Amino acid sequence: MQYRQLGRSGLKVSSLCLGTMNFGSRTTAEESFNILSGAMDAGINFIDTADQYVG
């Protein structure tokens, strides 16, 4: 996994982000935890937890 520095904070975030907008509404809790675990195993530490977007 490639990581990028987040501004001047010193934090490094994965270049890929896991979007979780459908967790809970279209994805069961068990499926959500499996997806999250797989993402973390792959090195993803950037998780978008927004539940909606203004469009």
PDB file of N, CA, C, O and CB in Angstrom:
ATOM      1  N   MET A   1       0.845  -1.174   0.000  1.00  0.00           N
ATOM      2  CA  MET A   1       0.000   0.000   0.000  1.00  0.00           C
ATOM      3  C   MET A   1       0.891   1.238   0.000  1.00  0.00           C
ATOM      4  O   MET A   1       1.899   1.300   0.703  1.00  0.00           O
ATOM      5  CB  MET A   1      -0.962  -0.002   1.219  1.00  0.00           C
ATOM      6  N   GLN A   2       0.505   2.193  -0.783  1.00  0.00           N
ATOM      7  CA  GLN A   2       1.214   3.470  -0.796  1.00  0.00           C
ATOM      8  C   GLN A   2       0.529   4.419   0.183  1.00  0.00           C
ATOM      9  O   GLN A   2      -0.691   4.390   0.342  1.00  0.00           O
ATOM     10  CB  GLN A   2       1.252   4.081  -2.233  1.00  0.00           C
ATOM     11  N   TYR A   3       1.321   5.251   0.827  1.00  0.00           N
ATOM     12  CA  TYR A   3       0.805   6.205   1.801  1.00  0.00           C
ATOM     13  C   TYR A   3       1.228   7.614   1.409  1.00  0.00           C
ATOM     14  O   TYR A   3       2.244   7.814   0.744  1.00  0.00           O
ATOM     15  CB  TYR A   3       1.300   5.863   3.225  1.00  0.00           C
ATOM     16  N   ARG A   4       0.436   8.571   1.830  1.00  0.00           N
ATOM     17  CA  ARG A   4       0.721   9.982   1.554  1.00  0.00           C
ATOM     18  C   ARG A   4       0.604  10.779   2.841  1.00  0.00           C
ATOM     19  O   ARG A   4      -0.217  10.474   3.706  1.00  0.00           O
ATOM     20  CB  ARG A   4      -0.241  10.547   0.472  1.00  0.00           C
ATOM     21  N   GLN A   5       1.421  11.785   2.951  1.00  0.00           N
ATOM     22  CA  GLN A   5       1.390  12.641   4.135  1.00  0.00           C
ATOM     23  C   GLN A   5       0.140  13.499   4.101  1.00  0.00           C
ATOM     24  O   GLN A   5      -0.203  14.062   3.061  1.00  0.00           O
ATOM     25  CB  GLN A   5       2.658  13.526   4.219  1.00  0.00           C
ATOM     26  N   LEU A   6      -0.541  13.601   5.231  1.00  0.00           N
ATOM     27  CA  LEU A   6      -1.749  14.401   5.337  1.00  0.00           C
ATOM     28  C   LEU A   6      -1.377  15.790   5.838  1.00  0.00           C
ATOM     29  O   LEU A   6      -1.206  16.013   7.036  1.00  0.00           O
ATOM     30  CB  LEU A   6      -2.784  13.728   6.278  1.00  0.00           C
ATOM     31  N   GLY A   7      -1.259  16.706   4.904  1.00  0.00           N
ATOM     32  CA  GLY A   7      -0.903  18.081   5.238  1.00  0.00           C
ATOM     33  C   GLY A   7       0.397  18.157   6.015  1.00  0.00           C
ATOM     34  O   GLY A   7       1.366  17.477   5.680  1.00  0.00           O
ATOM     35  N   ARG A   8       0.421  18.971   7.036  1.00  0.00           N
ATOM     36  CA  ARG A   8       1.607  19.128   7.875  1.00  0.00           C
ATOM     37  C   ARG A   8       1.485  18.372   9.190  1.00  0.00           C
ATOM     38  O   ARG A   8       2.281  18.570  10.108  1.00  0.00           O
ATOM     39  CB  ARG A   8       1.857  20.595   8.151  1.00  0.00           C
ATOM     40  N   SER A   9       0.485  17.506   9.274  1.00  0.00           N
ATOM     41  CA  SER A   9       0.190  16.823  10.532  1.00  0.00           C
ATOM     42  C   SER A   9       1.188  15.730  10.884  1.00  0.00           C
ATOM     43  O   SER A   9       1.307  15.352  12.049  1.00  0.00           O
ATOM     44  CB  SER A   9      -1.179  16.234  10.472  1.00  0.00           C
ATOM     45  N   GLY A  10       1.899  15.224   9.898  1.00  0.00           N
ATOM     46  CA  GLY A  10       2.793  14.107  10.140  1.00  0.00           C
ATOM     47  C   GLY A  10       2.101  12.768   9.984  1.00  0.00           C
ATOM     48  O   GLY A  10       2.754  11.724  10.010  1.00  0.00           O
ATOM     49  N   LEU A  11       0.769  12.785   9.819  1.00  0.00           N
ATOM     50  CA  LEU A  11       0.031  11.542   9.617  1.00  0.00           C
ATOM     51  C   LEU A  11       0.211  11.042   8.194  1.00  0.00           C
ATOM     52  O   LEU A  11       0.301  11.833   7.254  1.00  0.00           O
ATOM     53  CB  LEU A  11      -1.457  11.741   9.927  1.00  0.00           C
ATOM     54  N   LYS A  12       0.263   9.742   8.043  1.00  0.00           N
ATOM     55  CA  LYS A  12       0.340   9.137   6.715  1.00  0.00           C
ATOM     56  C   LYS A  12      -0.930   8.334   6.507  1.00  0.00           C
ATOM     57  O   LYS A  12      -1.286   7.490   7.329  1.00  0.00           O
ATOM     58  CB  LYS A  12       1.618   8.235   6.556  1.00  0.00           C
ATOM     59  N   VAL A  13      -1.611   8.605   5.401  1.00  0.00           N
ATOM     60  CA  VAL A  13      -2.848   7.899   5.078  1.00  0.00           C
ATOM     61  C   VAL A  13      -2.662   7.118   3.791  1.00  0.00           C
ATOM     62  O   VAL A  13      -1.882   7.496   2.917  1.00  0.00           O
ATOM     63  CB  VAL A  13      -4.034   8.884   4.952  1.00  0.00           C
ATOM     64  N   SER A  14      -3.393   6.025   3.695  1.00  0.00           N
ATOM     65  CA  SER A  14      -3.302   5.189   2.496  1.00  0.00           C
ATOM     66  C   SER A  14      -3.807   5.967   1.292  1.00  0.00           C
ATOM     67  O   SER A  14      -4.684   6.823   1.412  1.00  0.00           O
ATOM     68  CB  SER A  14      -4.109   3.876   2.671  1.00  0.00           C
ATOM     69  N   SER A  15      -3.240   5.658   0.126  1.00  0.00           N
ATOM     70  CA  SER A  15      -3.662   6.350  -1.097  1.00  0.00           C
ATOM     71  C   SER A  15      -5.047   5.887  -1.540  1.00  0.00           C
ATOM     72  O   SER A  15      -5.694   6.556  -2.346  1.00  0.00           O
ATOM     73  CB  SER A  15      -2.645   6.115  -2.225  1.00  0.00           C
ATOM     74  N   LEU A  16      -5.510   4.746  -1.021  1.00  0.00           N
ATOM     75  CA  LEU A  16      -6.870   4.275  -1.274  1.00  0.00           C
ATOM     76  C   LEU A  16      -7.724   4.543  -0.047  1.00  0.00           C
ATOM     77  O   LEU A  16      -7.252   4.440   1.085  1.00  0.00           O
ATOM     78  CB  LEU A  16      -6.884   2.764  -1.635  1.00  0.00           C
ATOM     79  N   CYS A  17      -8.972   4.884  -0.278  1.00  0.00           N
ATOM     80  CA  CYS A  17      -9.904   5.180   0.804  1.00  0.00           C
ATOM     81  C   CYS A  17     -11.074   4.200   0.734  1.00  0.00           C
ATOM     82  O   CYS A  17     -11.564   3.884  -0.350  1.00  0.00           O
ATOM     83  CB  CYS A  17     -10.408   6.654   0.722  1.00  0.00           C
ATOM     84  N   LEU A  18     -11.510   3.727   1.885  1.00  0.00           N
ATOM     85  CA  LEU A  18     -12.690   2.867   1.960  1.00  0.00           C
ATOM     86  C   LEU A  18     -13.899   3.731   2.274  1.00  0.00           C
ATOM     87  O   LEU A  18     -13.953   4.379   3.320  1.00  0.00           O
ATOM     88  CB  LEU A  18     -12.511   1.749   3.033  1.00  0.00           C
ATOM     89  N   GLY A  19     -14.867   3.740   1.369  1.00  0.00           N
ATOM     90  CA  GLY A  19     -16.113   4.462   1.601  1.00  0.00           C
ATOM     91  C   GLY A  19     -17.104   3.563   2.330  1.00  0.00           C
ATOM     92  O   GLY A  19     -17.285   2.402   1.960  1.00  0.00           O
ATOM     93  N   THR A  20     -17.739   4.095   3.356  1.00  0.00           N
ATOM     94  CA  THR A  20     -18.637   3.275   4.182  1.00  0.00           C
ATOM     95  C   THR A  20     -20.077   3.793   4.171  1.00  0.00           C
ATOM     96  O   THR A  20     -20.858   3.455   5.060  1.00  0.00           O
ATOM     97  CB  THR A  20     -18.125   3.228   5.617  1.00  0.00           C
ATOM     98  N   MET A  21     -20.432   4.596   3.190  1.00  0.00           N
ATOM     99  CA  MET A  21     -21.751   5.207   3.171  1.00  0.00           C
ATOM    100  C   MET A  21     -22.882   4.182   3.213  1.00  0.00           C
ATOM    101  O   MET A  21     -23.930   4.453   3.799  1.00  0.00           O
ATOM    102  CB  MET A  21     -21.892   6.063   1.946  1.00  0.00           C
ATOM    103  N   ASN A  22     -22.695   3.027   2.613  1.00  0.00           N
ATOM    104  CA  ASN A  22     -23.756   2.018   2.570  1.00  0.00           C
ATOM    105  C   ASN A  22     -23.720   1.044   3.735  1.00  0.00           C
ATOM    106  O   ASN A  22     -24.578   0.166   3.834  1.00  0.00           O
ATOM    107  CB  ASN A  22     -23.669   1.251   1.292  1.00  0.00           C
ATOM    108  N   PHE A  23     -22.748   1.184   4.611  1.00  0.00           N
ATOM    109  CA  PHE A  23     -22.706   0.296   5.774  1.00  0.00           C
ATOM    110  C   PHE A  23     -23.944   0.576   6.625  1.00  0.00           C
ATOM    111  O   PHE A  23     -24.247   1.729   6.930  1.00  0.00           O
ATOM    112  CB  PHE A  23     -21.383   0.501   6.607  1.00  0.00           C
ATOM    113  N   GLY A  24     -24.647  -0.474   7.003  1.00  0.00           N
ATOM    114  CA  GLY A  24     -25.824  -0.308   7.842  1.00  0.00           C
ATOM    115  C   GLY A  24     -27.119  -0.283   7.065  1.00  0.00           C
ATOM    116  O   GLY A  24     -28.107  -0.870   7.505  1.00  0.00           O
ATOM    117  N   SER A  25     -27.144   0.378   5.922  1.00  0.00           N
ATOM    118  CA  SER A  25     -28.385   0.438   5.144  1.00  0.00           C
ATOM    119  C   SER A  25     -28.461  -0.673   4.102  1.00  0.00           C
ATOM    120  O   SER A  25     -29.524  -1.260   3.896  1.00  0.00           O
ATOM    121  CB  SER A  25     -28.510   1.791   4.460  1.00  0.00           C
ATOM    122  N   ARG A  26     -27.362  -0.958   3.457  1.00  0.00           N
ATOM    123  CA  ARG A  26     -27.343  -1.988   2.415  1.00  0.00           C
ATOM    124  C   ARG A  26     -26.413  -3.139   2.748  1.00  0.00           C
ATOM    125  O   ARG A  26     -26.410  -4.161   2.061  1.00  0.00           O
ATOM    126  CB  ARG A  26     -26.936  -1.382   1.098  1.00  0.00           C
ATOM    127  N   THR A  27     -25.636  -2.978   3.786  1.00  0.00           N
ATOM    128  CA  THR A  27     -24.643  -3.985   4.166  1.00  0.00           C
ATOM    129  C   THR A  27     -24.903  -4.379   5.618  1.00  0.00           C
ATOM    130  O   THR A  27     -25.052  -3.513   6.480  1.00  0.00           O
ATOM    131  CB  THR A  27     -23.174  -3.446   3.979  1.00  0.00           C
ATOM    132  N   THR A  28     -24.958  -5.663   5.885  1.00  0.00           N
ATOM    133  CA  THR A  28     -25.178  -6.110   7.263  1.00  0.00           C
ATOM    134  C   THR A  28     -23.964  -5.770   8.125  1.00  0.00           C
ATOM    135  O   THR A  28     -22.886  -5.469   7.613  1.00  0.00           O
ATOM    136  CB  THR A  28     -25.463  -7.635   7.308  1.00  0.00           C
ATOM    137  N   ALA A  29     -24.158  -5.824   9.427  1.00  0.00           N
ATOM    138  CA  ALA A  29     -23.050  -5.554  10.347  1.00  0.00           C
ATOM    139  C   ALA A  29     -21.919  -6.547  10.107  1.00  0.00           C
ATOM    140  O   ALA A  29     -20.752  -6.155  10.086  1.00  0.00           O
ATOM    141  CB  ALA A  29     -23.527  -5.626  11.818  1.00  0.00           C
ATOM    142  N   GLU A  30     -22.241  -7.809   9.927  1.00  0.00           N
ATOM    143  CA  GLU A  30     -21.214  -8.824   9.696  1.00  0.00           C
ATOM    144  C   GLU A  30     -20.436  -8.546   8.410  1.00  0.00           C
ATOM    145  O   GLU A  30     -19.209  -8.632   8.396  1.00  0.00           O
ATOM    146  CB  GLU A  30     -21.848 -10.216   9.632  1.00  0.00           C
ATOM    147  N   GLU A  31     -21.148  -8.212   7.331  1.00  0.00           N
ATOM    148  CA  GLU A  31     -20.472  -7.885   6.069  1.00  0.00           C
ATOM    149  C   GLU A  31     -19.599  -6.642   6.214  1.00  0.00           C
ATOM    150  O   GLU A  31     -18.484  -6.590   5.694  1.00  0.00           O
ATOM    151  CB  GLU A  31     -21.502  -7.672   4.952  1.00  0.00           C
ATOM    152  N   SER A  32     -20.117  -5.644   6.926  1.00  0.00           N
ATOM    153  CA  SER A  32     -19.369  -4.407   7.126  1.00  0.00           C
ATOM    154  C   SER A  32     -18.059  -4.661   7.865  1.00  0.00           C
ATOM    155  O   SER A  32     -17.008  -4.151   7.475  1.00  0.00           O
ATOM    156  CB  SER A  32     -20.215  -3.398   7.896  1.00  0.00           C
ATOM    157  N   PHE A  33     -18.131  -5.458   8.941  1.00  0.00           N
ATOM    158  CA  PHE A  33     -16.919  -5.773   9.695  1.00  0.00           C
ATOM    159  C   PHE A  33     -15.938  -6.582   8.856  1.00  0.00           C
ATOM    160  O   PHE A  33     -14.727  -6.386   8.968  1.00  0.00           O
ATOM    161  CB  PHE A  33     -17.270  -6.539  10.969  1.00  0.00           C
ATOM    162  N   ASN A  34     -16.438  -7.489   8.015  1.00  0.00           N
ATOM    163  CA  ASN A  34     -15.555  -8.259   7.131  1.00  0.00           C
ATOM    164  C   ASN A  34     -14.858  -7.362   6.117  1.00  0.00           C
ATOM    165  O   ASN A  34     -13.667  -7.526   5.851  1.00  0.00           O
ATOM    166  CB  ASN A  34     -16.347  -9.344   6.404  1.00  0.00           C
ATOM    167  N   ILE A  35     -15.597  -6.421   5.555  1.00  0.00           N
ATOM    168  CA  ILE A  35     -15.015  -5.480   4.589  1.00  0.00           C
ATOM    169  C   ILE A  35     -13.962  -4.614   5.269  1.00  0.00           C
ATOM    170  O   ILE A  35     -12.868  -4.422   4.736  1.00  0.00           O
ATOM    171  CB  ILE A  35     -16.114  -4.590   3.955  1.00  0.00           C
ATOM    172  N   LEU A  36     -14.294  -4.094   6.443  1.00  0.00           N
ATOM    173  CA  LEU A  36     -13.361  -3.248   7.180  1.00  0.00           C
ATOM    174  C   LEU A  36     -12.097  -4.018   7.560  1.00  0.00           C
ATOM    175  O   LEU A  36     -10.990  -3.494   7.435  1.00  0.00           O
ATOM    176  CB  LEU A  36     -14.033  -2.687   8.436  1.00  0.00           C
ATOM    177  N   SER A  37     -12.254  -5.245   8.019  1.00  0.00           N
ATOM    178  CA  SER A  37     -11.094  -6.070   8.378  1.00  0.00           C
ATOM    179  C   SER A  37     -10.206  -6.329   7.164  1.00  0.00           C
ATOM    180  O   SER A  37      -8.980  -6.256   7.256  1.00  0.00           O
ATOM    181  CB  SER A  37     -11.553  -7.406   8.988  1.00  0.00           C
ATOM    182  N   GLY A  38     -10.829  -6.632   6.028  1.00  0.00           N
ATOM    183  CA  GLY A  38     -10.065  -6.860   4.804  1.00  0.00           C
ATOM    184  C   GLY A  38      -9.302  -5.623   4.368  1.00  0.00           C
ATOM    185  O   GLY A  38      -8.154  -5.709   3.933  1.00  0.00           O
ATOM    186  N   ALA A  39      -9.951  -4.467   4.488  1.00  0.00           N
ATOM    187  CA  ALA A  39      -9.295  -3.209   4.120  1.00  0.00           C
ATOM    188  C   ALA A  39      -8.099  -2.936   5.034  1.00  0.00           C
ATOM    189  O   ALA A  39      -7.035  -2.527   4.570  1.00  0.00           O
ATOM    190  CB  ALA A  39     -10.297  -2.035   4.188  1.00  0.00           C
ATOM    191  N   MET A  40      -8.283  -3.163   6.319  1.00  0.00           N
ATOM    192  CA  MET A  40      -7.185  -2.940   7.260  1.00  0.00           C
ATOM    193  C   MET A  40      -6.043  -3.924   7.004  1.00  0.00           C
ATOM    194  O   MET A  40      -4.873  -3.549   7.084  1.00  0.00           O
ATOM    195  CB  MET A  40      -7.685  -3.072   8.712  1.00  0.00           C
ATOM    196  N   ASP A  41      -6.375  -5.172   6.697  1.00  0.00           N
ATOM    197  CA  ASP A  41      -5.347  -6.159   6.368  1.00  0.00           C
ATOM    198  C   ASP A  41      -4.558  -5.750   5.128  1.00  0.00           C
ATOM    199  O   ASP A  41      -3.377  -6.070   5.001  1.00  0.00           O
ATOM    200  CB  ASP A  41      -5.980  -7.532   6.153  1.00  0.00           C
ATOM    201  N   ALA A  42      -5.223  -5.037   4.211  1.00  0.00           N
ATOM    202  CA  ALA A  42      -4.569  -4.570   2.989  1.00  0.00           C
ATOM    203  C   ALA A  42      -3.775  -3.289   3.219  1.00  0.00           C
ATOM    204  O   ALA A  42      -3.090  -2.817   2.311  1.00  0.00           O
ATOM    205  CB  ALA A  42      -5.602  -4.344   1.900  1.00  0.00           C
ATOM    206  N   GLY A  43      -3.857  -2.716   4.432  1.00  0.00           N
ATOM    207  CA  GLY A  43      -3.092  -1.514   4.749  1.00  0.00           C
ATOM    208  C   GLY A  43      -3.873  -0.222   4.610  1.00  0.00           C
ATOM    209  O   GLY A  43      -3.298   0.860   4.729  1.00  0.00           O
ATOM    210  N   ILE A  44      -5.176  -0.313   4.359  1.00  0.00           N
ATOM    211  CA  ILE A  44      -5.988   0.900   4.230  1.00  0.00           C
ATOM    212  C   ILE A  44      -6.264   1.462   5.622  1.00  0.00           C
ATOM    213  O   ILE A  44      -6.770   0.762   6.499  1.00  0.00           O
ATOM    214  CB  ILE A  44      -7.327   0.607   3.476  1.00  0.00           C
ATOM    215  N   ASN A  45      -5.921   2.735   5.809  1.00  0.00           N
ATOM    216  CA  ASN A  45      -6.190   3.403   7.081  1.00  0.00           C
ATOM    217  C   ASN A  45      -6.958   4.707   6.875  1.00  0.00           C
ATOM    218  O   ASN A  45      -7.096   5.502   7.804  1.00  0.00           O
ATOM    219  CB  ASN A  45      -4.882   3.679   7.820  1.00  0.00           C
ATOM    220  N   PHE A  46      -7.453   4.923   5.669  1.00  0.00           N
ATOM    221  CA  PHE A  46      -8.203   6.121   5.296  1.00  0.00           C
ATOM    222  C   PHE A  46      -9.643   5.664   5.050  1.00  0.00           C
ATOM    223  O   PHE A  46      -9.921   4.970   4.072  1.00  0.00           O
ATOM    224  CB  PHE A  46      -7.579   6.843   4.014  1.00  0.00           C
ATOM    225  N   ILE A  47     -10.546   6.054   5.937  1.00  0.00           N
ATOM    226  CA  ILE A  47     -11.921   5.570   5.878  1.00  0.00           C
ATOM    227  C   ILE A  47     -12.875   6.757   5.847  1.00  0.00           C
ATOM    228  O   ILE A  47     -12.870   7.593   6.750  1.00  0.00           O
ATOM    229  CB  ILE A  47     -12.235   4.645   7.082  1.00  0.00           C
ATOM    230  N   ASP A  48     -13.684   6.822   4.811  1.00  0.00           N
ATOM    231  CA  ASP A  48     -14.678   7.886   4.643  1.00  0.00           C
ATOM    232  C   ASP A  48     -15.967   7.422   5.335  1.00  0.00           C
ATOM    233  O   ASP A  48     -16.590   6.451   4.907  1.00  0.00           O
ATOM    234  CB  ASP A  48     -14.930   8.215   3.106  1.00  0.00           C
ATOM    235  N   THR A  49     -16.354   8.110   6.388  1.00  0.00           N
ATOM    236  CA  THR A  49     -17.529   7.711   7.158  1.00  0.00           C
ATOM    237  C   THR A  49     -18.738   8.607   6.930  1.00  0.00           C
ATOM    238  O   THR A  49     -19.699   8.548   7.698  1.00  0.00           O
ATOM    239  CB  THR A  49     -17.194   7.697   8.614  1.00  0.00           C
ATOM    240  N   ALA A  50     -18.710   9.437   5.890  1.00  0.00           N
ATOM    241  CA  ALA A  50     -19.860  10.308   5.602  1.00  0.00           C
ATOM    242  C   ALA A  50     -21.080   9.452   5.296  1.00  0.00           C
ATOM    243  O   ALA A  50     -20.971   8.431   4.617  1.00  0.00           O
ATOM    244  CB  ALA A  50     -19.555  11.264   4.411  1.00  0.00           C
ATOM    245  N   ASP A  51     -22.243   9.867   5.796  1.00  0.00           N
ATOM    246  CA  ASP A  51     -23.455   9.110   5.512  1.00  0.00           C
ATOM    247  C   ASP A  51     -24.281   9.727   4.389  1.00  0.00           C
ATOM    248  O   ASP A  51     -25.289   9.160   3.966  1.00  0.00           O
ATOM    249  CB  ASP A  51     -24.293   9.003   6.758  1.00  0.00           C
ATOM    250  N   GLN A  52     -23.852  10.885   3.912  1.00  0.00           N
ATOM    251  CA  GLN A  52     -24.502  11.486   2.747  1.00  0.00           C
ATOM    252  C   GLN A  52     -23.611  12.593   2.195  1.00  0.00           C
ATOM    253  O   GLN A  52     -22.709  13.094   2.867  1.00  0.00           O
ATOM    254  CB  GLN A  52     -25.912  12.043   3.115  1.00  0.00           C
ATOM    255  N   TYR A  53     -23.898  12.957   0.940  1.00  0.00           N
ATOM    256  CA  TYR A  53     -23.136  14.017   0.285  1.00  0.00           C
ATOM    257  C   TYR A  53     -24.122  15.018  -0.305  1.00  0.00           C
ATOM    258  O   TYR A  53     -25.184  14.635  -0.797  1.00  0.00           O
ATOM    259  CB  TYR A  53     -22.188  13.440  -0.822  1.00  0.00           C
ATOM    260  N   VAL A  54     -23.780  16.268  -0.255  1.00  0.00           N
ATOM    261  CA  VAL A  54     -24.616  17.297  -0.875  1.00  0.00           C
ATOM    262  C   VAL A  54     -24.255  17.323  -2.348  1.00  0.00           C
ATOM    263  O   VAL A  54     -23.079  17.421  -2.698  1.00  0.00           O
ATOM    264  CB  VAL A  54     -24.413  18.714  -0.202  1.00  0.00           C
ATOM    265  N   GLY A  55     -25.227  17.240  -3.188  1.00  0.00           N
ATOM    266  CA  GLY A  55     -24.935  17.165  -4.617  1.00  0.00           C
ATOM    267  C   GLY A  55     -25.683  18.139  -5.352  1.00  0.00           C
ATOM    268  O   GLY A  55     -25.560  18.217  -6.574  1.00  0.00           O
TER     269      GLY A  55
END
